[in-house]
């Protein structure tokens, strides 16, 4: 069964121009952190080397004190670390932490224990915290590094100078205590999460000077954040980072396409789809479903249907989101019979409809006064293990009242209460 309705003709050419290619990956609205295996780097004759690490040198007295501490830590066995370090607490200074760290860096559990002890006593510098983050990544504990960096950047009211100083320290300590460029990915992600967008962009370009391009997944994280508050800034970063050497991926294009469609600028996705094709990306279900929904939003159903046909040509099956978009559009146009035909095709393709689809159709039938079909769909909905919610019942109540069946509407209203459903103002 085709999505094309009787009496309609496809546009000349049989499909959407410019939609012959695309890239697909989830439009990730979630704001979770992730740790790519590595960052991409590139060779550039103008790339500057990372700075050499030149820590403060201990005095002879300091060296002896550090030796005592590190020896006590290594030989403590089962004795609690605070008890072992109690004799040194009075004379312990932030500089001692880094010097001791150099002697115990090969034992990550000792590093963390010593770090917790020093931090609890506020005797640890920003430089030292950056070093611990580097060590955590070296020992394959990026989540520890992320937690530390998050606490540094989000746990206090930092001004722009403090953020710049933190970044300087991360870069300064990198060469001797890393070097794993994943640290820069994590810093970038935390800056984005803290809505320090200008700082994140500046950091991206700063790392280019050292021959490092921040991982595309982290840059997608920035695109997602920006597009949530307007597509303009996301588009600006999309172009800016691309010109700087970043190779965007499938998910990147989907984020931008989604943002354009959400503000009814779906026709601007043509350029992006063509660009994707020229760069070797292929459209996936999310690419198509996003654009299809965009055309449904601007009431261009035929174009949306042509894209569904194109999906099939490319070996892609319409997903639930595609069907939902078309059903919602048809119901808004009071073409509920055609909407149910789409539902039947959806089921025949073994894609299970959800509460939203059934409620949309029930509401559509109620609005055209076809209550028998509305109740038929509610029975079908229940038979599939889907339960009507407040919106479903409200639609039925509205349809019954519209048809003058007040007693039946009251019965449905009471049924809502018995099922523990919240009654809204409309009901």
Secondary structure, 3 states (H helix, E strand, C coil): CCCCCCCCCCCCCCCCCCCCCCCCCCCCCCCCCCCCCCCEECCCCCCCCCCCCCCCCCCHHHHHHHHHHHHHHHCCCCCCHHHHHHHHHHHCCHHHHHHHHHHHCCCHHHHHHHHHHHHHCCCCCHHHHHHHHHHHHHCCCHHHHHHHHHHHHHCCCCCHHHHHHHHHHHHHHHHHHCCCCHHHHHHHHHHHHCCCHHHHHHHHHHHHCCCEECCHHHHHHHHHHHHCCCHHHHHHHHHHHHHCCCCCCHHHHHHHHHHHHHCCCHHHHHHHHHHHHHCCCCCCHHHHHHHHHHHHHCCCHHHHHHHHHHHHHCCCCCCHHHHHHHHHHHHHCCCHHHHHHHHHHHHHCCCCCCHHHHHHHHHHHHHCCCHHHHHHHHHHHHHCCCCCCHHHHHHHHHHHHHCCCHHHHHHHHHHHHHCCCCCCCCC
